[in-house]
């Protein structure tokens, strides 16, 4: 435990010294994700720190100086999500809400623009924007803003309803498709860009009573589509492919990652059954997927070779630990400990380290902070977990 604690302190030191090197401002690959770590670090260890606030001030300054990237992953909406989260979790004063009121209209514009461009991607498209909108919906009283959020949700629901038959027919011979899931003209299955992220956002939309029935029905339809591509023969390395190409090629060789692979899909189905629709079939499917994944501990089967949260050892650790907390299955605890041990041994902390949540030290640090806090830290909401 002392060794892990020392790593967390080293991570905080690196972020404090080097955050100026990070150019983007979004939650997953930008400065605001670094701030998210520092606020949690200060609370867990009960220390005074102004680094988190300094980082947020730098983000606002960059916007005032002309920064325009909008996306959840690396841009303005990711920053807005962090500020809203910090208000909700009582890290910062509610007066910071004024900053968000200006961003809300901006966010609504980008939802409309993304959907017109067929871009529903989580990291860089409409799903990321709507994710922020739903979190705002739960903390707002302004009628005009609430109505715009409802309008945005209706736009996304209509889009996803029309998208499903297109995906079901994909690929469609030589006909050009404009399905933008991370990389154009591929249908992805994972949590970062694909079907799994659609299922998550529909679940989240279903928490708003007005949209509950429509969102859950559509979620069921997307889950049915997803499960059609589950390899029940166990003939490949993974149970789900990373993607299906325009040529129809499907390779069951997705890595053991949150972003594209089986464990992100498995934990999403498990969370769906526990938090949203209480469907035991989805719970059983999630458990089966994660049980299969728990056996993939070699590099030849996991394709893991880094320490990061998105597609590395610490991401596998966190997901299997979450699965254990839900199911109490010892094999998930054993697997999580395996990946934690490997992750700790391979953490590289120096002046050249990536500092972000997705690919670097902030994500690793937040994952390790969970070990030290008796209460659940909700930072993982930023990754649909």
C-alpha positions in Angstrom: 0.0 0.0 0.0 2.9 2.4 0.8 4.3 1.7 -2.6 1.1 2.6 -4.4 0.7 5.7 -2.2 4.2 6.8 -3.2 3.3 6.4 -6.9 0.2 8.6 -6.4 2.3 11.4 -4.8 4.8 11.2 -7.7 2.0 11.5 -10.2 0.6 14.6 -8.4 4.1 16.1 -8.4 4.6 15.5 -12.1 1.2 17.0 -12.9 1.9 20.0 -10.7 5.3 20.6 -12.4 4.4 19.9 -16.0 0.7 20.6 -16.6 1.6 23.6 -18.8 2.9 21.1 -21.4 -0.6 19.9 -22.1 -2.3 21.9 -24.9 -5.8 20.6 -25.1 -8.5 21.4 -22.4 -11.0 18.5 -22.5 -11.6 15.9 -19.9 -10.0 12.8 -21.4 -7.0 14.1 -23.2 -6.7 17.6 -21.9 -6.0 19.9 -18.9 -9.4 19.6 -17.2 -8.8 15.9 -16.7 -5.5 16.8 -14.8 -7.5 19.2 -12.6 -10.0 16.4 -11.9 -7.2 14.2 -10.6 -5.8 17.0 -8.4 -9.1 17.9 -6.8 -9.6 14.2 -5.9 -6.0 13.9 -4.7 -6.4 16.8 -2.4 -9.6 15.5 -0.9 -8.4 11.9 -0.4 -5.1 13.0 1.3 -6.7 16.0 3.0 -4.1 18.4 1.6 -4.3 22.0 0.5 -3.6 22.5 -3.2 -4.4 25.2 -5.7 -3.1 23.3 -8.8 -6.6 22.1 -9.8 -8.0 25.6 -9.7 -5.0 27.0 -11.5 -5.5 24.5 -14.3 -9.1 25.4 -14.7 -8.2 29.1 -14.8 -5.7 28.3 -17.5 -8.4 26.5 -19.5 -10.7 29.5 -19.3 -7.9 31.8 -20.3 -7.2 29.6 -23.4 -10.8 29.9 -24.4 -10.7 33.7 -24.0 -7.5 33.8 -26.1 -9.3 31.9 -29.0 -9.2 28.2 -28.2 -12.2 26.7 -30.2 -12.0 22.9 -30.1 -15.5 21.8 -28.9 -15.3 18.1 -28.2 -15.8 16.1 -25.0 -12.5 14.3 -25.3 -10.1 17.2 -25.8 -12.1 20.4 -26.0 -14.5 22.9 -24.4 -17.4 20.5 -23.6 -15.0 18.2 -21.8 -13.9 21.2 -19.7 -17.6 22.0 -19.1 -18.3 18.5 -18.0 -15.4 18.7 -15.4 -16.7 22.0 -14.0 -20.2 20.6 -13.7 -18.9 17.5 -12.0 -16.8 19.5 -9.6 -19.8 21.6 -8.6 -22.0 18.5 -8.2 -19.4 16.8 -6.0 -18.9 20.0 -3.9 -15.3 20.5 -4.9 -15.9 24.1 -6.2 -18.5 26.7 -5.5 -21.8 26.7 -7.4 -21.0 30.3 -8.6 -18.9 28.6 -11.2 -22.2 27.6 -12.8 -22.1 31.0 -14.6 -19.3 29.8 -16.8 -21.5 26.8 -17.9 -24.5 28.9 -18.8 -22.5 30.4 -21.7 -21.3 27.0 -22.8 -24.8 25.4 -22.8 -25.9 27.2 -26.0 -22.5 26.4 -27.6 -23.0 22.7 -26.7 -26.5 22.7 -28.2 -25.1 24.1 -31.5 -22.5 21.3 -31.7 -25.1 18.6 -31.1 -27.0 19.8 -34.1 -23.9 20.3 -36.2 -22.6 16.8 -35.4 -25.8 15.0 -36.1 -26.1 16.8 -39.5 -22.6 15.5 -40.2 -23.6 11.9 -39.1 -21.1 12.2 -36.3 -22.4 10.5 -33.2 -18.9 9.6 -31.8 -18.5 9.7 -28.0 -15.1 11.3 -28.0 -15.5 13.8 -30.8 -19.2 13.9 -31.6 -22.8 14.1 -30.5 -22.8 11.4 -27.8 -20.1 13.2 -25.9 -22.0 16.5 -26.1 -25.3 14.9 -25.0 -23.6 13.2 -22.1 -22.7 16.6 -20.8 -26.3 17.9 -21.5 -27.8 15.1 -19.4 -25.6 15.9 -16.4 -26.5 19.5 -16.8 -30.2 18.6 -17.0 -30.1 17.2 -13.5 -28.6 20.4 -12.0 -30.6 23.1 -13.8 -33.7 25.2 -13.1 -33.4 27.6 -16.1 -36.5 26.7 -18.3 -35.0 27.8 -21.6 -31.8 25.7 -21.1 -33.8 22.7 -20.0 -36.0 22.9 -23.1 -32.9 23.1 -25.4 -31.5 20.0 -23.7 -34.7 18.2 -24.3 -34.6 19.3 -27.9 -31.0 17.9 -28.2 -32.0 14.6 -26.7 -34.9 14.3 -29.1 -32.5 15.0 -32.0 -30.2 12.2 -30.8 -33.0 9.7 -30.2 -34.4 10.4 -33.7 -30.9 10.1 -35.2 -30.2 6.8 -33.4 -33.5 5.4 -34.5 -32.8 6.1 -38.1 -29.2 4.9 -37.7 -30.0 1.4 -36.5 -31.4 0.0 -39.8 -28.4 1.5 -41.6 -26.0 -0.3 -39.3 -28.0 -3.5 -39.6 -27.5 -3.4 -43.4 -23.9 -2.4 -43.2 -21.9 -3.0 -45.3 -24.2 -2.2 -48.2 -22.2 -3.3 -51.3 -20.6 -0.4 -53.1 -23.0 2.2 -51.7 -21.2 4.9 -49.8 -21.9 5.2 -46.1 -21.4 8.1 -43.8 -21.4 6.3 -40.5 -18.8 8.1 -38.4 -17.7 6.0 -35.5 -14.1 7.0 -34.8 -13.0 6.1 -38.3 -15.5 6.6 -41.2 -16.9 3.6 -43.0 -16.4 1.1 -40.2 -18.9 0.0 -37.6 -17.2 -0.1 -34.2 -18.4 -2.1 -31.3 -16.6 -0.8 -28.3 -17.1 2.0 -25.7 -15.0 4.7 -27.1 -16.5 5.1 -30.6 -19.1 2.3 -31.1 -22.2 0.4 -30.3 -21.4 0.1 -26.6 -21.3 3.9 -26.2 -24.7 4.2 -27.9 -26.1 1.7 -25.4 -24.6 3.7 -22.5 -26.0 7.1 -23.7 -29.5 5.6 -24.2 -29.4 4.2 -20.7 -28.5 7.6 -19.4 -31.2 9.2 -21.4 -33.7 6.7 -19.9 -33.2 8.2 -16.4 -35.2 11.2 -17.6 -38.8 10.2 -17.2 -40.0 11.9 -20.4 -37.7 9.7 -22.5 -37.6 6.5 -20.4 -39.6 4.2 -22.6 -38.2 5.3 -25.9 -34.6 5.2 -24.8 -34.9 1.8 -23.1 -36.6 0.3 -26.2 -33.9 1.6 -28.4 -31.2 0.5 -26.0 -32.6 -3.1 -26.2 -32.5 -3.0 -30.0 -28.9 -1.9 -30.0 -28.0 -4.5 -27.5 -29.7 -7.1 -29.7 -27.6 -5.9 -32.6 -24.4 -6.0 -30.5 -25.0 -9.6 -29.2 -25.6 -10.8 -32.8 -21.8 -10.3 -33.3 -20.8 -12.2 -30.1 -18.8 -15.3 -31.0 -20.4 -18.1 -29.1 -18.0 -20.6 -30.7 -15.0 -19.1 -28.9 -13.0 -19.6 -32.1 -11.3 -16.2 -31.9 -9.2 -14.4 -29.3 -12.1 -12.1 -28.3 -15.9 -12.6 -28.1 -16.4 -9.3 -30.0 -14.6 -7.7 -32.9 -13.1 -4.3 -32.7 -15.0 -3.2 -35.8 -16.7 -4.4 -39.0 -15.1 -2.9 -42.2 -17.0 -1.7 -45.2 -16.0 -5.0 -46.9 -17.8 -6.9 -44.1 -14.5 -8.2 -42.6 -14.9 -9.1 -38.9 -11.9 -10.2 -36.9 -12.4 -11.4 -33.4 -9.1 -10.1 -32.1 -10.0 -7.0 -30.1 -7.7 -6.0 -27.3 -8.5 -6.4 -23.6 -9.4 -2.7 -23.4 -12.1 -0.4 -22.2 -12.0 1.6 -25.5 -12.5 -1.1 -28.1 -12.6 -4.5 -26.5 -14.6 -7.1 -24.6 -14.2 -5.8 -21.1 -15.6 -2.4 -22.0 -18.6 -4.1 -23.6 -19.0 -6.6 -20.7 -18.9 -4.0 -17.9 -21.4 -1.9 -19.9 -23.9 -4.7 -20.1 -23.4 -5.5 -16.4 -24.0 -1.9 -15.5 -27.0 -1.7 -17.8 -28.6 -4.6 -15.9 -27.8 -3.2 -12.4 -28.5 0.5 -12.9 -31.1 0.8 -15.5 -33.4 -2.0 -16.7 -32.7 -4.8 -14.3 -32.6 -7.3 -17.1 -31.0 -10.5 -15.9 -30.2 -11.6 -19.4 -27.9 -8.6 -19.8 -26.3 -9.3 -16.5 -25.6 -12.9 -17.4 -24.2 -11.8 -20.8 -21.9 -9.2 -19.1 -20.6 -11.8 -16.7 -20.0 -14.4 -19.5 -18.0 -11.8 -21.5 -15.9 -10.8 -18.5 -15.3 -14.4 -17.4 -14.0 -15.2 -20.9 -11.9 -12.0 -20.8 -10.5 -13.0 -17.3 -8.6 -15.8 -19.0 -6.7 -13.5 -21.4 -3.7 -12.7 -19.2 -0.9 -13.2 -21.8 0.2 -10.5 -24.2 -0.7 -12.8 -27.1 -4.3 -12.8 -26.0 -4.7 -9.4 -24.2 -2.6 -7.2 -26.6 -1.9 -5.0 -23.5 1.6 -3.5 -23.2 1.1 -0.2 -21.4 0.1 1.1 -18.0 -2.7 3.5 -19.0 -6.4 3.5 -18.2 -7.9 3.5 -21.7 -6.0 0.5 -23.2 -3.6 -0.6 -20.6 -3.1 -2.7 -17.5 -4.7 -0.2 -15.1 -7.9 -0.1 -17.3 -8.2 -3.9 -17.1 -7.6 -3.7 -13.3 -10.4 -1.2 -12.8 -13.0 -2.9 -15.0 -12.4 -6.3 -13.4 -12.5 -4.7 -9.9 -15.8 -3.0 -10.8 -17.1 -6.4 -12.0 -16.1 -8.0 -8.7 -17.9 -5.3 -6.7 -21.1 -6.1 -8.5 -20.9 -9.9 -8.7 -18.6 -10.8 -5.8 -17.0 -13.4 -8.1 -13.5 -14.2 -6.9 -12.1 -14.8 -10.3 -12.8 -11.1 -11.1 -10.9 -10.0 -8.0 -8.0 -12.3 -8.8 -7.9 -11.0 -12.4 -8.0 -7.4 -11.2 -5.1 -8.0 -8.8 -3.1 -9.5 -11.6 -3.5 -6.5 -13.8 -2.9 -4.1 -10.9 0.4 -5.8 -10.0 1.5 -5.6 -13.7 0.4 -2.0 -14.0 2.2 -0.9 -10.9 5.4 -2.6 -12.0 5.3 -0.9 -15.4 4.3 2.7 -14.4 6.7 5.2 -15.9 6.7 8.6 -14.2 9.0 11.2 -15.5 9.0 14.6 -17.2 8.1 13.1 -20.5 5.1 11.2 -19.2 1.6 11.7 -20.8 -0.4 13.4 -18.1 -4.0 12.9 -19.3 -6.8 10.6 -18.1 -7.1 8.6 -21.2 -3.5 7.8 -21.9 -1.4 8.9 -18.9 -0.8 9.7 -15.3 -4.1 11.4 -14.4 -6.1 8.3 -15.3 -3.6 6.0 -13.5 -3.6 8.3 -10.5 -7.4 8.4 -10.3 -7.5 4.6 -10.5 -5.0 4.2 -7.7 -6.8 6.9 -5.6 -9.9 4.5 -5.5 -7.7 2.2 -3.3 -7.3 4.9 -0.6 -10.9 6.2 -0.3 -13.6 4.3 1.6 -16.3 6.1 -0.4 -16.7 5.5 -4.1 -15.1 8.2 -6.2 -17.4 9.0 -9.1 -14.7 10.3 -11.4 -15.2 7.3 -13.7 -18.4 8.8 -14.9 -16.3 10.6 -17.4 -15.6 7.2 -19.1 -19.2 5.9 -19.0 -18.3 3.5 -16.1 
